[in-house]
Amino acid sequence: MYNYGQFSAKDYDLVNFRGPQPGTAAPDFHLTRAEGGQSRLLEFDGTFLVLEMGSLTCPLFQGRRRTMVALHREHQDVDFAVLYVREAHPGAAIASHQSDEEKQSCAARLRSDGENRRIFVDDLDGAAHQAYGGYPNSIFIINRNGCVVYASDWNNPETTGRALSLLKQGKAASVKSWFKPVPPSVSLKILRAGGKGSMADFLRGLPRLIWNNLVLRNIRLLCGKSSSIPPDVRC
C-alpha cells in the first residue's frame, strides 16, 4: 500500500534504490501545483532542474530546507522544485493522505510555511514518486534534454551544491553524496508536529534506518565510482 498509515522501515527497499540514474531519461508527468493549476514536471526555463522529494513529516527534507533555499538563491539560473509525496512519518495530526484534496492541502501548508520552490503535488497513488524511486528525500538534477545528470537516493545539500557547480562548469557531477542525518532536535520537532504515532513509528524503525543508510549505504558509496555523465548528455 503506497499511503501507509504507520511508518515501517520495511516499507522501503533500503538496499536497492530504483530511481533514474545519471544518463537516463527523467520521467515526465502532468502534475498539480501547490497553488492550483497543472503543468509538466519537466517544463522549466533554467539551465537545469533540481528536483527534490519531500513531505511535511519527513525530518530529512524539513531539516535541509534552509540550505536548499540558500542553494536556490546562489544558482538563480537554475530551476528548483519539490515533488510532494506521501507522508514519510504520518501521525494523528498529519495523517496519511486519503484523498487528492488532503495531499493538496499538505502541499499548500508547506507553501505557507515559507517554501519558495515550485511545489508539484503527486497523485494519490504516487505515480511520479515511484517513478523516481519512491524514497522520501531523494534528489535529481535534470538537464534541458530531459536527462538525469545527478541523482542521490538521499539529499545531501552540500554535495548537491558541488554537483550543480560542476555541471554548470561543463563537467560531470563526480561527487559522492554521503548520508548525513539531521540534528535530533529537528527530527523531534517534525515528528511531534506529525502527532501521535509519528515519533513512535520512527523510533521503532530507527535501528534499521541507521544500519542501512548511515553504515551500509555509505560503505557501498565509498567503494563505488562517481558519475562520469556530461552535463549536456542526450538520452
C-alpha positions as CSV (number, residue, x, y, z in Angstrom):
1,M,0.0,0.0,0.0
2,Y,1.5,3.3,-1.1
3,N,0.0,5.6,1.5
4,Y,0.8,3.6,4.7
5,G,-0.9,4.7,7.9
6,Q,2.1,3.8,10.0
7,F,5.7,4.1,9.0
8,S,7.9,1.0,8.9
9,A,11.4,0.8,7.6
10,K,10.3,-2.4,5.8
11,D,8.1,-0.2,3.5
12,Y,11.3,0.8,1.7
13,D,13.9,-1.2,-0.1
14,L,16.9,0.5,1.6
15,V,19.4,-1.5,-0.4
16,N,18.3,-1.1,-4.0
17,F,17.3,2.4,-5.0
18,R,15.3,2.2,-8.2
19,G,15.2,5.8,-9.2
20,P,16.5,7.0,-12.6
21,Q,20.3,7.1,-12.7
22,P,22.6,9.7,-14.4
23,G,22.5,9.3,-18.2
24,T,18.9,8.0,-18.3
25,A,15.7,9.9,-19.2
26,A,13.9,11.7,-16.3
27,P,10.2,10.6,-16.1
28,D,7.8,13.4,-17.0
29,F,4.3,13.9,-15.6
30,H,1.5,16.4,-15.8
31,L,1.0,17.4,-12.1
32,T,-1.0,19.8,-10.0
33,R,0.9,22.6,-8.4
34,A,0.5,23.6,-4.7
35,E,-1.2,26.8,-5.6
36,G,-3.5,25.1,-8.2
37,G,-3.3,24.5,-11.9
38,Q,-1.3,21.9,-13.7
39,S,2.0,21.8,-15.6
40,R,4.5,19.4,-16.8
41,L,7.2,18.4,-14.3
42,L,10.0,18.8,-16.9
43,E,8.7,22.2,-18.2
44,F,11.4,24.5,-16.9
45,D,13.3,27.6,-18.1
46,G,16.6,27.3,-16.2
47,T,19.8,25.6,-17.3
48,F,19.0,22.6,-15.0
49,L,16.1,21.5,-12.8
50,V,16.9,20.4,-9.2
51,L,14.1,18.1,-8.1
52,E,13.7,17.0,-4.5
53,M,11.2,14.7,-2.9
54,G,9.6,15.8,0.3
55,S,6.7,16.0,2.7
56,L,5.7,17.8,5.9
57,T,6.6,14.7,8.1
58,C,10.0,14.0,6.6
59,P,12.7,15.2,9.1
60,L,15.4,14.9,6.4
61,F,13.5,17.1,3.9
62,Q,12.4,19.6,6.5
63,G,15.9,19.8,8.1
64,R,17.5,20.6,4.8
65,R,15.1,23.2,3.5
66,R,17.1,26.3,4.7
67,T,20.2,25.0,3.0
68,M,18.3,24.3,-0.2
69,V,16.8,27.8,-0.2
70,A,20.3,29.2,0.1
71,L,21.4,27.0,-2.8
72,H,18.5,28.2,-4.9
73,R,19.5,31.8,-4.1
74,E,23.0,31.1,-5.2
75,H,22.0,29.5,-8.5
76,Q,19.3,31.8,-9.8
77,D,19.8,30.5,-13.4
78,V,18.7,27.0,-12.2
79,D,15.1,25.9,-11.5
80,F,14.4,24.2,-8.2
81,A,11.2,22.2,-7.4
82,V,9.8,19.9,-4.8
83,L,7.7,16.9,-5.6
84,Y,5.2,16.5,-2.7
85,V,5.0,12.8,-2.0
86,R,3.3,10.6,0.7
87,E,3.9,11.5,4.3
88,A,7.1,9.9,5.5
89,H,6.0,9.6,9.1
90,P,2.2,10.1,9.3
91,G,0.6,10.6,12.7
92,A,-2.6,11.8,14.2
93,A,-2.0,15.5,13.3
94,I,-0.7,15.0,9.8
95,A,-2.1,11.7,8.7
96,S,-1.6,9.5,5.6
97,H,-3.4,11.1,2.6
98,Q,-6.8,9.7,1.9
99,S,-7.7,12.0,-1.0
100,D,-6.1,14.2,-3.5
101,E,-7.6,17.2,-1.6
102,E,-5.8,16.2,1.6
103,K,-2.5,15.9,-0.3
104,Q,-3.0,19.2,-1.9
105,S,-3.8,20.8,1.5
106,C,-0.5,19.5,2.9
107,A,1.4,20.9,-0.1
108,A,-0.3,24.2,0.4
109,R,0.7,24.1,4.1
110,L,4.3,23.6,3.0
111,R,4.0,26.7,0.8
112,S,2.5,28.7,3.7
113,D,5.5,27.6,5.8
114,G,7.8,29.6,3.5
115,E,8.8,27.1,0.9
116,N,9.5,29.2,-2.2
117,R,10.5,26.5,-4.7
118,R,7.9,25.2,-7.1
119,I,5.8,22.5,-5.4
120,F,4.3,19.8,-7.6
121,V,1.7,17.5,-5.9
122,D,1.9,13.9,-6.9
123,D,-1.3,11.9,-7.4
124,L,-2.7,9.8,-4.6
125,D,-1.1,6.6,-5.7
126,G,2.4,8.2,-6.0
127,A,2.9,7.6,-9.7
128,A,5.6,10.2,-10.1
129,H,7.2,9.4,-6.8
130,Q,7.5,5.7,-7.6
131,A,8.9,6.5,-11.0
132,Y,11.6,8.5,-9.2
133,G,12.5,5.6,-6.8
134,G,9.9,6.1,-4.0
135,Y,12.4,7.3,-1.4
136,P,11.2,10.2,0.9
137,N,14.0,12.6,0.3
138,S,15.9,11.7,-2.9
139,I,17.1,14.4,-5.3
140,F,17.8,14.7,-9.0
141,I,19.4,17.2,-11.3
142,I,17.9,17.1,-14.8
143,N,19.3,18.9,-17.9
144,R,17.5,20.7,-20.7
145,N,17.4,17.4,-22.7
146,G,15.3,15.8,-20.0
147,C,18.2,13.6,-18.9
148,V,19.3,12.9,-15.3
149,V,22.8,14.2,-14.8
150,Y,23.0,13.7,-11.0
151,A,21.0,11.6,-8.6
152,S,21.1,10.7,-5.0
153,D,18.7,8.5,-3.0
154,W,19.1,10.8,0.0
155,N,19.7,14.5,-0.4
156,N,22.9,15.9,1.0
157,P,22.6,19.7,0.2
158,E,26.4,20.4,0.3
159,T,27.0,17.6,-2.2
160,T,24.1,18.7,-4.3
161,G,25.6,22.2,-4.4
162,R,29.0,20.8,-5.5
163,A,27.4,18.7,-8.2
164,L,25.5,21.7,-9.5
165,S,28.6,23.8,-9.6
166,L,30.5,21.2,-11.6
167,L,27.6,20.7,-14.1
168,K,27.5,24.5,-14.7
169,Q,31.2,24.4,-15.4
170,G,30.6,21.8,-18.1
171,K,31.9,18.9,-16.0
172,A,30.4,15.7,-14.8
173,A,28.9,15.7,-11.3
174,S,31.7,13.4,-10.0
175,V,30.8,13.7,-6.3
176,K,29.7,11.2,-3.7
177,S,26.6,12.1,-1.6
178,W,27.2,10.8,1.9
179,F,24.2,10.1,4.0
180,K,24.0,12.6,6.9
181,P,21.2,12.6,9.5
182,V,19.7,15.9,10.6
183,P,20.2,17.0,14.2
184,P,17.9,15.1,16.7
185,S,16.2,18.4,17.6
186,V,15.0,18.8,14.0
187,S,13.6,15.2,14.0
188,L,11.9,15.7,17.3
189,K,10.2,18.9,16.1
190,I,8.9,17.5,12.9
191,L,7.8,14.2,14.4
192,R,6.0,16.0,17.2
193,A,4.2,18.1,14.6
194,G,3.1,14.9,12.9
195,G,1.1,13.9,16.1
196,K,0.6,10.7,18.0
197,G,2.2,7.7,16.3
198,S,4.6,9.6,14.2
199,M,7.6,9.5,16.6
200,A,6.8,6.1,18.0
201,D,6.9,4.5,14.5
202,F,10.1,6.4,13.6
203,L,11.8,5.2,16.8
204,R,10.8,1.6,16.1
205,G,12.4,1.8,12.6
206,L,15.5,3.8,13.7
207,P,18.0,0.9,14.2
208,R,17.2,-0.4,10.7
209,L,17.5,3.1,9.2
210,I,20.9,3.7,10.8
211,W,22.3,0.4,9.8
212,N,21.1,0.5,6.2
213,N,21.7,4.2,5.5
214,L,24.4,5.5,7.7
215,V,26.5,2.3,7.7
216,L,25.9,0.0,4.7
217,R,24.9,2.7,2.2
218,N,28.0,4.9,3.0
219,I,30.3,1.8,2.7
220,R,28.8,1.0,-0.7
221,L,29.3,4.6,-1.7
222,L,32.9,4.6,-0.6
223,C,33.6,1.5,-2.8
224,G,31.6,2.8,-5.8
225,K,32.5,5.0,-8.7
226,S,31.5,8.6,-9.2
227,S,29.4,9.7,-12.2
228,S,31.1,10.5,-15.5
229,I,27.9,11.6,-17.3
230,P,28.5,15.0,-19.0
231,P,26.0,17.8,-18.3
232,D,24.8,18.1,-21.8
233,V,24.1,14.3,-22.3
234,R,21.2,13.2,-24.5
235,C,19.3,10.1,-23.6
